[in-house]
Amino acid sequence: MMPISKVPFKVTLIGVGGGGINSVTTIYDSKVPVITIAIDTDKKQLNIANAHHTILIGEKLTYGGRGTGGDMKVGEEALRNDIDIVMEHVRESDFFLLINSLGGGTGGGAGPALIDELRAEFPNSIIGSVSSIPFRHEGRVRWENASLALSRMLEKSDFVLVSLNDMLLDKFGNLPVRECFNRYDYLVAEYVKGVIDGMIPENSVKHVDFSDFKIATQKTGVSAFGVGRHHLLNSAVDDALETTFLDFDPSTVQSMLVIFRTREMVSMKDAVGSLRKLNKYGVGRLLWGMRVVSNSSRNLVIITACGTKSRTVEEMLERGGASV
């Protein structure tokens, strides 16, 4: 990947809370060309995070940086009280992506509050998030907290890539716990890297630019992402659809951005066949780009499905007092 200074658009990734900064650490360690910021109320968690900037918030509220105890009000107050410290490290960007886990105090409380601040400060930027939803078996309080937090995230975000932990369990449940969550963080990093890589013109057979990304994502709400790899392009598309973490209905998707990173020998027939497979759902707008990587052993497909319907999200938003 090229250095941050060479990317033709500015991207800032912000991890809020433990789950978010785990993903940001993976992205930073993967050398994805974006500015990374890790924000938490837990000093010990921040000490093991890797990012360009690490910011402790709410130190006085949390007895010296010991976390919120799952209280979203404390998380929000911590962010509001220390917003000047946070914004010292935030520069204007074309695209802000916030990563958080909902249900806890910092991700669920400070996350939506930061979205509010970013929207007020940078009204012309695309602001999205990757938000994971707790397991249903984690209890009613966490589920209701997540429902309220998701409702608030959707109010000011252009799009929210929703990830259900229950679907993480379905896909990677046989793996050890740490490896299961690491696999998710890796896929988030692959997604971010793939989207940015797809919008860089070098080696593009069919280029998508930031304007295409903006058209696909702006003000679309509930969304999903998928990452697929296979030596056959059609199978890579299937893999990308199968690795989404949301129970969404593909026929309800408003817009879909698809990035292909292919091997040299992929034919036009294979490329168009892959698009046909996606378009069978009747997607409102399908935007796609392709880069050829000569030394790649497998094809990579990155899918962003924006403005969709999900039974689980609809249930959550009813609890959170909002509508899709």
C-alpha positions in Angstrom: 0.0 0.0 0.0 1.1 3.5 -0.7 1.8 6.0 2.1 -1.0 8.1 3.6 0.3 11.3 1.9 -0.1 9.7 -1.6 -3.7 8.6 -1.2 -5.9 11.1 -3.2 -8.5 11.4 -0.5 -8.3 11.7 3.3 -9.6 8.9 5.6 -9.7 8.9 9.4 -10.5 5.8 11.3 -11.6 6.2 15.0 -12.0 3.2 17.3 -14.2 4.0 20.4 -14.2 1.5 23.3 -12.5 -1.8 23.6 -13.9 -3.5 20.5 -13.3 -0.5 18.3 -9.7 0.0 19.3 -9.0 -3.7 18.8 -10.1 -3.3 15.2 -8.1 -0.1 14.8 -5.0 -1.7 16.2 -5.3 -4.5 13.5 -5.8 -1.8 10.8 -2.8 0.2 12.0 -0.6 -2.9 12.2 -1.7 -3.8 8.7 -0.3 -0.5 7.4 -3.6 0.6 5.8 -2.9 4.2 4.6 -5.4 6.0 6.9 -5.1 8.1 10.1 -6.0 6.0 13.1 -7.3 7.2 16.5 -8.1 5.0 19.5 -10.4 6.5 22.2 -11.3 4.8 25.5 -12.1 5.3 29.1 -9.9 2.3 30.1 -6.3 3.3 30.5 -5.0 -0.3 30.4 -6.8 -1.0 27.2 -5.3 2.1 25.6 -1.8 1.1 26.7 -1.9 -2.0 24.5 -3.5 -0.2 21.5 -1.7 0.7 18.3 -2.8 3.9 16.5 -1.4 7.2 15.4 -3.2 8.8 18.3 -4.5 7.2 21.6 -6.8 9.3 23.7 -8.0 8.6 27.3 -11.4 10.3 28.0 -13.3 10.6 31.2 -10.3 10.1 33.5 -12.0 12.0 36.4 -15.3 10.3 35.9 -13.8 6.8 35.8 -11.5 6.9 38.8 -8.3 7.4 36.8 -9.3 5.6 33.6 -10.9 2.4 34.8 -13.7 2.2 32.3 -17.4 3.0 32.5 -18.8 -0.2 34.1 -21.1 -0.5 31.1 -22.8 2.8 31.8 -23.5 4.6 28.5 -24.3 7.8 30.2 -20.8 7.9 31.7 -19.4 7.1 28.3 -21.2 9.9 26.7 -20.3 12.4 29.4 -16.7 11.4 29.2 -16.7 12.2 25.5 -18.5 15.5 25.9 -16.3 16.6 28.8 -13.1 15.9 26.8 -14.2 16.7 23.3 -11.6 19.5 23.0 -8.8 17.0 23.6 -10.3 14.6 21.1 -10.8 17.2 18.4 -7.2 18.4 18.7 -6.3 15.1 17.0 -9.1 15.1 14.4 -8.4 16.8 11.1 -10.8 17.4 8.3 -11.2 14.3 6.2 -13.2 13.2 3.2 -14.3 10.1 5.0 -14.6 9.3 8.7 -15.2 5.7 9.8 -15.9 5.1 13.5 -15.6 1.5 14.8 -17.3 0.5 18.0 -19.1 -2.3 19.9 -22.5 -1.4 21.1 -24.0 -2.6 24.4 -21.1 -1.3 26.6 -20.5 2.1 28.1 -17.8 3.6 26.0 -18.6 2.2 22.5 -22.3 2.7 23.0 -22.2 6.0 24.9 -19.2 7.9 23.5 -19.5 6.5 20.0 -22.9 8.2 19.1 -21.8 11.3 20.9 -18.6 11.5 18.7 -20.7 11.0 15.6 -22.7 14.1 16.6 -19.6 16.1 17.1 -18.1 15.0 13.7 -21.3 15.8 11.9 -21.4 19.3 13.4 -17.7 20.0 12.7 -17.5 18.4 9.3 -20.9 18.6 7.6 -19.6 17.8 4.1 -17.7 14.7 5.0 -18.9 11.1 4.6 -19.3 9.7 8.1 -19.9 6.0 8.5 -19.4 3.4 11.2 -18.8 -0.3 11.7 -20.9 -1.2 14.8 -21.0 -4.7 16.3 -24.1 -5.9 18.2 -23.7 -8.1 21.3 -24.8 -11.7 21.5 -28.4 -12.1 22.5 -27.3 -14.3 25.4 -25.4 -11.4 26.9 -28.5 -10.2 28.6 -31.4 -7.8 28.2 -29.5 -4.7 29.5 -26.7 -5.0 26.9 -29.2 -5.7 24.1 -31.4 -2.7 25.0 -28.3 -0.5 25.4 -27.2 -1.6 21.9 -30.6 -0.9 20.5 -30.6 2.7 21.8 -27.0 3.2 20.7 -27.7 1.9 17.2 -30.7 4.2 16.9 -28.5 7.2 17.8 -25.6 6.1 15.5 -28.1 6.0 12.6 -29.3 9.6 13.3 -26.1 11.3 12.2 -24.2 8.7 10.3 -24.4 8.4 6.5 -24.2 4.6 6.9 -23.7 2.1 9.6 -22.2 -1.3 8.7 -23.9 -3.5 11.3 -22.2 -6.7 12.5 -24.2 -9.1 14.6 -22.1 -11.1 17.0 -24.6 -13.9 16.7 -23.6 -14.3 13.0 -19.9 -14.2 14.1 -20.8 -17.2 16.2 -22.5 -18.9 13.3 -19.5 -18.4 11.0 -16.5 -18.8 13.3 -18.0 -20.4 16.4 -15.7 -23.5 16.3 -12.6 -21.3 16.6 -11.0 -20.3 20.0 -12.6 -17.1 21.4 -9.6 -14.9 20.8 -9.1 -16.2 17.3 -12.8 -15.7 16.5 -12.6 -12.0 17.4 -9.2 -11.7 15.7 -10.8 -13.1 12.5 -13.5 -10.4 12.6 -10.9 -7.6 13.2 -8.9 -8.9 10.3 -11.9 -8.9 8.0 -12.7 -5.3 9.0 -9.1 -4.4 8.2 -9.3 -6.2 4.8 -12.5 -4.3 4.1 -11.1 -0.9 4.8 -7.9 -1.7 2.9 -9.8 -3.1 0.0 -12.1 -0.1 -0.3 -9.2 2.4 -0.2 -7.1 0.2 -2.6 -10.0 0.1 -5.0 -10.3 3.9 -5.3 -6.6 4.4 -6.1 -6.2 4.8 -9.9 -2.9 3.0 -10.4 -3.3 -0.5 -12.0 -7.1 0.0 -12.3 -8.9 -1.7 -15.2 -12.1 0.0 -14.2 -11.7 2.8 -11.7 -14.1 3.9 -9.0 -13.3 7.2 -7.3 -14.3 8.8 -4.1 -17.3 10.3 -5.7 -18.6 6.8 -6.5 -18.1 5.8 -2.9 -20.0 9.0 -1.8 -22.9 8.3 -4.1 -23.1 4.7 -2.9 -23.0 5.4 0.8 -24.3 8.9 1.5 -27.4 8.9 3.7 -28.2 5.3 3.3 -28.4 4.1 6.9 -28.4 0.4 7.7 -25.7 -1.3 5.7 -23.5 -4.4 5.5 -20.0 -5.4 4.3 -18.5 -8.5 3.0 -15.0 -9.7 2.1 -14.4 -12.8 -0.2 -11.4 -14.6 -1.5 -11.2 -17.4 -4.0 -9.2 -18.4 -7.1 -12.5 -18.3 -9.0 -14.1 -14.9 -9.2 -17.7 -16.1 -8.9 -16.8 -18.1 -5.8 -15.1 -15.0 -4.3 -18.4 -13.2 -4.8 -20.2 -16.0 -3.0 -17.6 -15.9 -0.2 -18.1 -12.1 0.2 -21.9 -12.5 0.5 -21.4 -15.3 3.0 -19.0 -13.3 5.2 -21.4 -10.5 5.9 -22.5 -10.3 9.5 -26.0 -8.9 9.0 -29.2 -10.8 8.3 -30.1 -8.4 5.5 -32.4 -8.9 2.5 -30.3 -8.3 -0.7 -33.4 -7.4 -2.6 -33.8 -4.3 -0.4 -30.3 -2.9 -1.0 -30.4 0.7 -2.3 -26.8 0.8 -3.6 -23.9 -1.6 -3.7 -20.2 -0.8 -4.2 -18.2 -3.8 -5.4 -14.4 -3.7 -5.6 -12.7 -6.6 -7.5 -9.0 -7.2 -7.0 -8.3 -9.9 -9.5 -5.6 -12.1 -11.0 -4.2 -11.3 -14.4 -6.2 -14.1 -16.2 -9.7 -13.1 -15.2 -11.9 -12.8 -18.3 -14.5 -10.2 -19.1 -17.1 -13.0 -19.1 -16.1 -13.9 -15.5 -16.3 -10.2 -14.4 -19.7 -9.6 -16.0 -20.9 -13.0 -14.7 -20.0 -11.9 -11.2 -21.9 -8.6 -11.6 -24.9 -10.6 -12.9 -24.9 -12.7 -9.8 -25.1 -9.6 -7.6 -27.6 -7.8 -9.9 -30.1 -10.7 -9.7 -31.3 -9.2 -6.4 -32.5 -6.1 -8.2 -30.0 -3.7 -6.5 -31.0 -0.1 -7.1 -27.5 1.2 -8.0 -24.5 -1.1 -8.6 -21.1 0.6 -8.8 -18.0 -1.5 -9.4 -14.3 -1.2 -9.9 -11.5 -3.6 -10.8 -7.7 -3.7 -10.2 -5.4 -6.4 -11.6 -2.7 -7.7 -9.2 -0.3 -9.8 -11.2 1.3 -11.7 -8.3 -2.0 -12.6 -6.5 -3.0 -16.2 -6.1 -6.6 -15.5 -5.4 -9.3 -13.0 -6.3 -10.5 -10.5 -3.7 -14.0 -9.1 -3.7 -15.1 -6.3 -1.3 -18.9 -5.6 -1.1 -20.5 -2.6 0.6 -24.3 -3.1 0.6 -26.0 0.2 1.6 -29.5 1.1 2.6 -30.9 -2.3 3.3 -33.4 -4.0 5.6 -32.6 -6.4 8.4 -35.1 -8.2 10.7 -32.8 -8.0 13.7 -32.1 -4.3 13.1 -35.8 -3.6 12.8 -36.4 -5.3 16.1 -33.6 -3.4 17.7 -34.8 0.0 16.4 -38.3 -0.7 17.7 -36.7 -1.1 21.1 -34.5 2.0 20.6 -37.4 4.2 19.6 -36.5 4.7 15.9 -37.6 3.3 12.6 -35.4 2.1 9.7 
